Amino acid sequence: MAEQTAAKKGRKKGVSTVPANETDAERFKRVGKLRVSLALAKIDAVGKLTGKGYEFTQEQADKICSALQSSVDRVKTRYKEPAGGGNRPSFDL
């Protein structure tokens, strides 16, 4: 029943609403926790490409690791110089 109500309002199950008087610091913590959790899960999924059923070259593995490291380096730079924007990087094997 609650799932149907949330779906009708365009919200996903388990996603809370934004508090009316939320500060920027509170918003940073709320959104940051979600985004970092999702990013870590996706990185773990990339790591699972080393399991059974996949074959890769060392060059491909190095390319993946380099792309991930470059992305982390860009994030670090943005925290040092937050005014910077930037385009979303692309990746291709």
PyMOL commands that set and color helices and strands:
alter all, ss='L'
color gray80, all
select helices_A, chain A and resi 2-8+24-50+58-80
alter helices_A, ss='H'
color red, helices_A
deselect
rebuild
show_as cartoon
